[in-house]
Amino acid sequence: MNLGLAESSAAQDQHILDTLAEGVYGLDARYCITFVNRAVQNLLGWSAAEMIGKDALALLHRVKPKGSPFPPGEYPLSWVEQGGSIFNLEDQLSCKDGTILPVEFSMNPLPDSQSGTAMVVVFRDISERKENHRSLAQAFHDMAEINNSLDKARNQLQQSEKMVAIGQLAAGMAHEINNPIGFIQSNLGTLEKYIHALLSLIEQYDEIEANGSVTADCLAKINGLKKVIDFDFMHEDLTDLLDESRKGIERVRKIVQGLREFSQEGAADEWTWLDIPQSLENVLSVIHNEMAGKCSLQRDYGKTPEVYCLPSQINYVFMSILANAAQAIETHGEITIRTGQADDMVWVEIADTGSGIAPEVLPRIFEPFFTTRPVGKGSGMGLATAYGIIKAHGGRIDVSSTLGKGSSVVVRLPVKTANAA
């Protein structure tokens, strides 16, 4: 071979290697470095003279990815001898300044090489990719934290919406309760049976208060009831009651009982079987004041099995829908409630003859914070919360409406969910 030509070819090969962005170096059979290109020197900090002839395992591959030393024979370079080439394997190389460079490398054997090079290693710097992965992982972590915070905020808003709704209903119920109390006060001489029932009711709530089984709101309402009916005075002075007052006190009992069942905190976490028509009746007793004077009510309860659910949440759904139906009726109209079963689903339809919903608004009624009511009159979370509750129960809500004629809301719930024992 012409020595000059060989040297010229070697110089040309080195020039070609130096143009590559990837690091390229050769190893002999003892894993000593035979050549390096410029990228190796730039990336690792050593000059060619400092690297050529040195043991690559000792110089570049001193530690595993987690920092512990490589035992003899375990480093991937030895795999070439056992099974041929290696492609796109992640590793890290030791730099001259002691830092670690994350790389992705490939190795190929040169069994017939006359240059003394037994294998060629090609690697690329993946520091930026690693940093991007780390940043992406951190972004996912931050997103998860944000989602958790949003979930907490949503739950707080939903609870706040529920308490606001109860407060609004309580104001109406105060008027409802005052009516029979006024009747009692004007007929003290003829209300013997009524007053016994009222005293029994109040004593029952005193016992509940002593056991601490209700919320502070319930206790406040019970104490408010005592003041409204002047309990101490009647307890001392009234002993005679008449049968015609029974309907009045029964109305009071149904209102308060309905509110207690609707708002009781403990029930929110307990899955149990619920009779849907009875649930609707409980809700109707709570929101009676919303419909009184302007809504005639039609019931068509078909035969339905009990549904396994969270009763307080389902009560809230029915309350939100019925309250919206009542609010849609400005002067006088009709609300119709129907129930039935289709396959393994129980359905409840609540239809009204109110103002209806505009077509462009209808797709948005379940969006959080969306409301068509004036500022300060609605948070926009009522129907959004109801939608979430039904979806979590494995059901769905369908709404149809004609502007100026009314709306129909159909709630479908599975009879038995995955939570059922």
ChimeraX attribute file (.defattr): number of C-alpha atoms within 10 A of each C-alpha:
attribute: neighborCount
match mode: 1-to-1
recipient: residues
	/A:1	5
	/A:2	7
	/A:3	8
	/A:4	9
	/A:5	10
	/A:6	11
	/A:7	11
	/A:8	12
	/A:9	12
	/A:10	12
	/A:11	12
	/A:12	12
	/A:13	12
	/A:14	15
	/A:15	13
	/A:16	11
	/A:17	18
	/A:18	18
	/A:19	11
	/A:20	13
	/A:21	16
	/A:22	19
	/A:23	23
	/A:24	23
	/A:25	24
	/A:26	24
	/A:27	25
	/A:28	20
	/A:29	14
	/A:30	12
	/A:31	19
	/A:32	20
	/A:33	23
	/A:34	22
	/A:35	19
	/A:36	23
	/A:37	23
	/A:38	20
	/A:39	21
	/A:40	25
	/A:41	19
	/A:42	12
	/A:43	17
	/A:44	19
	/A:45	15
	/A:46	14
	/A:47	15
	/A:48	16
	/A:49	10
	/A:50	12
	/A:51	20
	/A:52	17
	/A:53	15
	/A:54	17
	/A:55	17
	/A:56	22
	/A:57	19
	/A:58	14
	/A:59	16
	/A:60	18
	/A:61	21
	/A:62	18
	/A:63	19
	/A:64	15
	/A:65	15
	/A:66	7
	/A:67	10
	/A:68	9
	/A:69	13
	/A:70	16
	/A:71	10
	/A:72	8
	/A:73	9
	/A:74	10
	/A:75	15
	/A:76	14
	/A:77	22
	/A:78	14
	/A:79	14
	/A:80	15
	/A:81	15
	/A:82	8
	/A:83	9
	/A:84	12
	/A:85	16
	/A:86	16
	/A:87	13
	/A:88	13
	/A:89	12
	/A:90	14
	/A:91	18
	/A:92	24
	/A:93	25
	/A:94	19
	/A:95	18
	/A:96	16
	/A:97	9
	/A:98	10
	/A:99	11
	/A:100	19
	/A:101	18
	/A:102	20
	/A:103	20
	/A:104	19
	/A:105	21
	/A:106	17
	/A:107	23
	/A:108	18
	/A:109	22
	/A:110	18
	/A:111	12
	/A:112	9
	/A:113	10
	/A:114	8
	/A:115	9
	/A:116	14
	/A:117	22
	/A:118	22
	/A:119	23
	/A:120	20
	/A:121	18
	/A:122	18
	/A:123	25
	/A:124	20
	/A:125	19
	/A:126	17
	/A:127	15
	/A:128	10
	/A:129	12
	/A:130	13
	/A:131	11
	/A:132	12
	/A:133	12
	/A:134	12
	/A:135	12
	/A:136	12
	/A:137	12
	/A:138	12
	/A:139	12
	/A:140	12
	/A:141	12
	/A:142	12
	/A:143	12
	/A:144	12
	/A:145	12
	/A:146	12
	/A:147	12
	/A:148	12
	/A:149	12
	/A:150	12
	/A:151	12
	/A:152	12
	/A:153	12
	/A:154	15
	/A:155	13
	/A:156	12
	/A:157	17
	/A:158	18
	/A:159	14
	/A:160	14
	/A:161	18
	/A:162	21
	/A:163	14
	/A:164	14
	/A:165	18
	/A:166	20
	/A:167	13
	/A:168	13
	/A:169	18
	/A:170	20
	/A:171	11
	/A:172	16
	/A:173	21
	/A:174	17
	/A:175	12
	/A:176	18
	/A:177	21
	/A:178	15
	/A:179	13
	/A:180	21
	/A:181	21
	/A:182	12
	/A:183	13
	/A:184	22
	/A:185	14
	/A:186	11
	/A:187	15
	/A:188	18
	/A:189	13
	/A:190	17
	/A:191	22
	/A:192	20
	/A:193	17
	/A:194	25
	/A:195	23
	/A:196	19
	/A:197	17
	/A:198	22
	/A:199	14
	/A:200	12
	/A:201	16
	/A:202	18
	/A:203	12
	/A:204	12
	/A:205	17
	/A:206	15
	/A:207	11
	/A:208	13
	/A:209	16
	/A:210	10
	/A:211	9
	/A:212	11
	/A:213	14
	/A:214	18
	/A:215	14
	/A:216	11
	/A:217	15
	/A:218	18
	/A:219	17
	/A:220	11
	/A:221	14
	/A:222	17
	/A:223	15
	/A:224	13
	/A:225	19
	/A:226	13
	/A:227	12
	/A:228	14
	/A:229	18
	/A:230	13
	/A:231	17
	/A:232	11
	/A:233	10
	/A:234	15
	/A:235	13
	/A:236	8
	/A:237	10
	/A:238	17
	/A:239	16
	/A:240	15
	/A:241	20
	/A:242	17
	/A:243	11
	/A:244	12
	/A:245	21
	/A:246	19
	/A:247	12
	/A:248	18
	/A:249	21
	/A:250	15
	/A:251	16
	/A:252	23
	/A:253	18
	/A:254	16
	/A:255	23
	/A:256	21
	/A:257	14
	/A:258	20
	/A:259	21
	/A:260	17
	/A:261	19
	/A:262	24
	/A:263	21
	/A:264	15
	/A:265	14
	/A:266	12
	/A:267	15
	/A:268	15
	/A:269	12
	/A:270	12
	/A:271	17
	/A:272	15
	/A:273	16
	/A:274	19
	/A:275	13
	/A:276	23
	/A:277	22
	/A:278	10
	/A:279	20
	/A:280	20
	/A:281	13
	/A:282	22
	/A:283	25
	/A:284	22
	/A:285	19
	/A:286	25
	/A:287	25
	/A:288	18
	/A:289	19
	/A:290	20
	/A:291	21
	/A:292	13
	/A:293	11
	/A:294	16
	/A:295	23
	/A:296	14
	/A:297	14
	/A:298	13
	/A:299	12
	/A:300	12
	/A:301	14
	/A:302	14
	/A:303	11
	/A:304	18
	/A:305	18
	/A:306	16
	/A:307	22
	/A:308	21
	/A:309	26
	/A:310	18
	/A:311	23
	/A:312	21
	/A:313	21
	/A:314	23
	/A:315	23
	/A:316	23
	/A:317	23
	/A:318	21
	/A:319	25
	/A:320	22
	/A:321	21
	/A:322	25
	/A:323	20
	/A:324	16
	/A:325	28
	/A:326	26
	/A:327	18
	/A:328	19
	/A:329	20
	/A:330	12
	/A:331	10
	/A:332	14
	/A:333	20
	/A:334	18
	/A:335	22
	/A:336	18
	/A:337	20
	/A:338	16
	/A:339	21
	/A:340	18
	/A:341	17
	/A:342	10
	/A:343	7
	/A:344	13
	/A:345	18
	/A:346	22
	/A:347	22
	/A:348	23
	/A:349	20
	/A:350	21
	/A:351	23
	/A:352	28
	/A:353	23
	/A:354	26
	/A:355	19
	/A:356	20
	/A:357	21
	/A:358	12
	/A:359	12
	/A:360	7
	/A:361	11
	/A:362	14
	/A:363	11
	/A:364	13
	/A:365	19
	/A:366	19
	/A:367	15
	/A:368	17
	/A:369	15
	/A:370	17
	/A:371	19
	/A:372	13
	/A:373	11
	/A:374	8
	/A:375	8
	/A:376	6
	/A:377	9
	/A:378	16
	/A:379	19
	/A:380	18
	/A:381	24
	/A:382	28
	/A:383	21
	/A:384	19
	/A:385	25
	/A:386	25
	/A:387	21
	/A:388	16
	/A:389	18
	/A:390	20
	/A:391	14
	/A:392	12
	/A:393	21
	/A:394	17
	/A:395	19
	/A:396	18
	/A:397	18
	/A:398	11
	/A:399	16
	/A:400	14
	/A:401	20
	/A:402	16
	/A:403	12
	/A:404	13
	/A:405	12
	/A:406	21
	/A:407	21
	/A:408	21
	/A:409	19
	/A:410	19
	/A:411	23
	/A:412	24
	/A:413	24
	/A:414	22
	/A:415	23
	/A:416	18
	/A:417	16
	/A:418	9
	/A:419	10
	/A:420	12
	/A:421	8
